[in-house]
Amino acid sequence: IGKSLQHESIVEYYHQQDNRIFMEYIEPERPTCSMLVLAYKLAKAIHYLHSNNICHTDIKPKNIIVTSGNQIKLIDFGESMKMQLWKKGRTGTYGYMAPEMFDEGFWNGKEVDVWSFGVVCKDWRLHILADLCLKEKKDRPTIQEVLKHPIFSGFEEN
């Protein structure tokens, strides 16, 4: 899946040979901007994935690298999948998995990515965004709705 993606906030994959993946080299740097700016860039990356019918399903700080110029790179698409309306089973990292993934029923990849985004925002102490995303799935916003939240007013057009 990673090879089909081209977005400034998503790592570029070149090819896979045997069990090795060749991708762009990323030099991590310490961010010099607010965590809100990074959250906005992460939400834009997730929106790009969802608009291309892809779910990451393992969004967590270890899979987000800050590079020069306060750019982010979302990495590790090993758990990602083409969008299916509903999926069954568990995938991702325990502390970032949506509650519905622990049920016996089905879950929606877009909804679980928004939950994981909310947990990352909680880790980054962005409680307004965390409170928005960490809701029952029926009350959870889409990532597009998250991008339209007033906290992001003044950011580039969605």
NUFI-287208 format. One record per atom (N, C-alpha, C): x, y, z. Coordinates in steps of 0.05 Angstrom, whole numbers, padded with zeros to 5 digits, always signed. Layout:
<sites>
XYZ...
</sites>
This chain:
<sites>
+00017-00024+00000+00000+00000+00000+00017+00025+00000+00039+00025+00016+00056+00048+00018+00066+00059-00008+00072+00041-00027+00083+00050-00053+00063+00067-00069+00037+00064-00064+00017+00078-00080+00012+00106-00069+00024+00113-00047+00018+00139-00033+00039+00160-00040+00029+00184-00045+00046+00207-00050+00035+00231-00037+00046+00237-00013+00037+00260+00003+00061+00270+00019+00062+00296+00023+00086+00307+00037+00089+00297+00066+00067+00287+00078+00068+00278+00106+00068+00247+00108+00073+00234+00086+00074+00204+00086+00101+00195+00074+00114+00177+00088+00140+00167+00079+00137+00156+00051+00158+00160+00035+00158+00150+00008+00171+00123+00007+00156+00103-00003+00166+00076-00006+00175+00072-00034+00199+00060-00038+00210+00056-00064+00203+00028-00075+00211+00007-00061+00204-00020-00069+00210-00039-00046+00201-00064-00051+00206-00085-00031+00220-00108-00045+00240-00118-00031+00255-00140-00042+00259-00161-00020+00250-00185-00025+00249-00206-00005+00234-00195+00019+00246-00194+00043+00232-00184+00066+00241-00156+00074+00254-00142+00055+00265-00115+00061+00248-00094+00046+00244-00072+00059+00229-00050+00047+00249-00027+00044+00249-00015+00020+00267+00008+00014+00249+00033+00013+00256+00052+00030+00240+00076+00031+00258+00100+00035+00246+00124+00033+00262+00148+00036+00275+00149+00063+00299+00161+00064+00314+00164+00089+00302+00189+00102+00296+00187+00128+00285+00209+00143+00303+00216+00166+00312+00240+00168+00329+00250+00190+00310+00263+00210+00305+00250+00233+00286+00263+00252+00299+00288+00265+00282+00307+00271+00290+00332+00284+00270+00338+00306+00279+00354+00324+00262+00364+00346+00244+00385+00335+00218+00383+00340+00200+00404+00329+00205+00431+00342+00202+00452+00326+00204+00479+00336+00177+00494+00334+00156+00479+00328+00130+00491+00326+00112+00479+00348+00087+00488+00349+00069+00478+00369+00059+00450+00361+00051+00435+00381+00040+00408+00376+00014+00410+00360+00001+00432+00363-00024+00436+00347-00018+00436+00317+00004+00449+00309+00012+00449+00281+00018+00420+00272+00032+00405+00289+00037+00377+00281+00012+00361+00280-00007+00366+00298-00033+00351+00298-00048+00358+00272-00047+00383+00264-00060+00390+00239-00048+00376+00215-00022+00374+00214-00008+00360+00192-00015+00331+00193-00016+00319+00217-00023+00291+00219-00052+00286+00210-00070+00304+00217-00098+00301+00208-00100+00303+00178-00084+00321+00166-00084+00324+00137-00074+00298+00124-00053+00286+00136-00043+00260+00125-00064+00238+00127-00078+00237+00149-00099+00217+00153-00122+00222+00133-00128+00248+00129-00149+00254+00110-00141+00245+00082-00116+00249+00075-00106+00239+00049-00109+00209+00046-00102+00194+00067-00105+00165+00067-00134+00158+00063-00152+00169+00079-00180+00163+00078-00193+00170+00051-00184+00192+00039-00195+00200+00013-00185+00182-00009-00164+00166-00003-00154+00146-00022-00162+00118-00013-00182+00116+00004-00193+00091+00013-00172+00073+00027-00155+00085+00043-00135+00071+00058-00138+00078+00088-00136+00058+00105-00135+00062+00134-00107+00054+00144-00096+00070+00161-00070+00064+00172-00072+00042+00194-00090+00046+00212-00097+00028+00234-00075+00024+00255-00053+00039+00254-00032+00038+00274-00020+00065+00279-00037+00085+00281-00028+00113+00285-00020+00115+00315+00005+00123+00319+00016+00127+00346+00042+00144+00343+00051+00156+00365+00075+00173+00363+00099+00160+00350+00103+00134+00355+00127+00120+00343+00125+00119+00313+00102+00123+00302+00098+00122+00273+00096+00149+00260+00103+00170+00276+00103+00197+00266+00130+00209+00271+00144+00217+00250+00171+00228+00252+00170+00257+00244+00181+00274+00260+00183+00303+00254+00210+00307+00240+00209+00320+00217+00233+00325+00201+00239+00355+00200+00258+00362+00183+00265+00391+00181+00241+00407+00172+00241+00431+00181+00219+00449+00174+00193+00442+00187+00194+00426+00209+00170+00418+00224+00151+00402+00207+00161+00388+00187+00145+00370+00171+00142+00344+00187+00119+00330+00183+00117+00304+00195+00117+00283+00172+00125+00259+00180+00123+00236+00162+00110+00213+00177+00087+00204+00167+00074+00181+00178+00086+00157+00165+00095+00138+00182+00109+00114+00173+00095+00089+00181+00106+00066+00174+00097+00040+00182+00068+00033+00173+00067+00025+00148+00041+00018+00136+00036-00012+00136+00050-00026+00154+00048-00055+00156+00020-00065+00165+00006-00049+00180-00021-00056+00189-00043-00043+00171-00034-00025+00153-00054-00010+00137-00068-00029+00117-00091-00019+00108-00106-00035+00089-00123-00018+00072-00131-00029+00049-00150-00016+00032-00176-00015+00048-00191+00006+00044-00215+00010+00059-00236-00011+00054-00245-00022+00076-00268-00040+00075-00288-00027+00093-00313-00029+00087-00332-00016+00103-00330-00025+00132-00328-00051+00136-00326-00062+00162-00306-00085+00163-00291-00086+00184-00270-00107+00187-00273-00119+00215-00264-00143+00218-00266-00157+00244-00238-00165+00253-00233-00164+00279-00207-00172+00290-00192-00148+00301-00169-00153+00311-00152-00132+00323-00128-00127+00306-00120-00101+00305-00096-00094+00291-00086-00067+00303-00061-00062+00303-00050-00037+00314-00036-00042+00340-00034-00021+00356-00019-00021+00381-00040-00017+00403-00038-00034+00423-00059-00035+00444-00068-00008+00455-00051+00009+00464-00060+00034+00476-00073+00054+00457-00070+00049+00431-00081+00067+00411-00104+00055+00395-00113+00031+00403-00135+00018+00389-00162+00027+00399-00180+00031+00381-00207+00039+00388-00221+00017+00404-00240+00024+00422-00253+00004+00438-00268-00017+00421-00279-00009+00399-00294-00029+00382-00276-00051+00371-00250-00047+00371-00232-00068+00361-00230-00091+00381-00238-00086+00405-00237-00107+00426-00263-00123+00428-00284-00113+00414-00309-00127+00414-00308-00150+00394-00327-00167+00395-00328-00189+00376-00339-00181+00349-00350-00157+00348-00362-00148+00323-00342-00135+00303-00354-00121+00285-00339-00108+00263-00332-00079+00270-00312-00069+00257-00304-00041+00260-00298-00028+00234-00298-00001+00233-00293+00015+00209-00266+00027+00212-00249+00024+00191-00221+00034+00192-00219+00064+00195-00237+00079+00183-00236+00108+00186-00241+00116+00215-00260+00103+00227-00267+00109+00255-00244+00102+00274-00231+00080+00269-00209+00072+00288-00185+00091+00284-00180+00100+00259-00159+00119+00255-00164+00146+00270-00189+00155+00270-00196+00179+00285-00192+00175+00315-00200+00152+00325-00195+00146+00353-00165+00148+00359-00148+00134+00343-00119+00135+00347-00108+00163+00346-00118+00179+00327-00110+00207+00326-00117+00221+00352-00140+00215+00364-00148+00227+00389-00129+00219+00412-00120+00194+00412-00101+00185+00433-00075+00199+00430-00065+00202+00405-00041+00217+00400-00044+00246+00410-00066+00258+00404-00071+00286+00413-00071+00287+00444-00082+00266+00457-00081+00265+00486-00052+00264+00496-00036+00247+00483-00008+00245+00489+00007+00272+00486-00002+00287+00466+00010+00313+00460-00003+00335+00476-00020+00328+00495-00034+00347+00512-00052+00367+00497-00063+00357+00475-00083+00373+00460-00111+00363+00467-00119+00370+00491-00143+00357+00503-00169+00364+00488-00170+00387+00475-00195+00394+00460-00198+00374+00437-00177+00368+00423-00178+00348+00401-00182+00320+00412-00169+00313+00433-00173+00287+00445-00202+00283+00453-00214+00302+00467-00241+00300+00475-00260+00297+00451-00253+00311+00429-00269+00309+00405-00269+00281+00393-00246+00268+00393-00243+00243+00379-00247+00218+00396-00244+00221+00422-00246+00197+00439-00274+00194+00449-00292+00187+00431-00320+00184+00436-00329+00157+00425-00354+00150+00433-00366+00126+00421-00366+00129+00391-00363+00107+00377-00360+00109+00348-00384+00123+00335-00407+00121+00345-00430+00135+00333-00428+00165+00336-00413+00175+00356-00410+00204+00360-00383+00215+00351-00366+00197+00341-00339+00205+00333-00340+00220+00306-00326+00242+00304-00326+00256+00278-00309+00242+00257-00313+00249+00232-00294+00240+00211-00269+00258+00213-00248+00249+00200-00224+00265+00201-00228+00292+00186-00246+00292+00167-00252+00317+00153-00266+00337+00172-00284+00326+00189-00297+00343+00209-00277+00353+00230-00257+00337+00237-00236+00345+00255-00221+00369+00244-00215+00367+00218-00200+00389+00205-00216+00415+00204-00242+00414+00206-00259+00438+00206-00264+00449+00234-00252+00436+00254-00256+00446+00282-00245+00474+00284-00258+00491+00300-00248+00519+00303-00220+00521+00314-00209+00501+00327-00182+00502+00337-00162+00504+00314-00170+00495+00290-00153+00497+00267-00159+00521+00250-00176+00540+00259-00182+00564+00243-00156+00579+00240-00152+00590+00216-00127+00604+00210-00106+00586+00197-00111+00559+00198-00093+00541+00183-00102+00542+00154-00085+00531+00137-00092+00531+00108-00120+00519+00103-00131+00526+00081-00159+00517+00075-00159+00487+00074-00181+00475+00084-00185+00447+00084-00194+00438+00057
</sites>
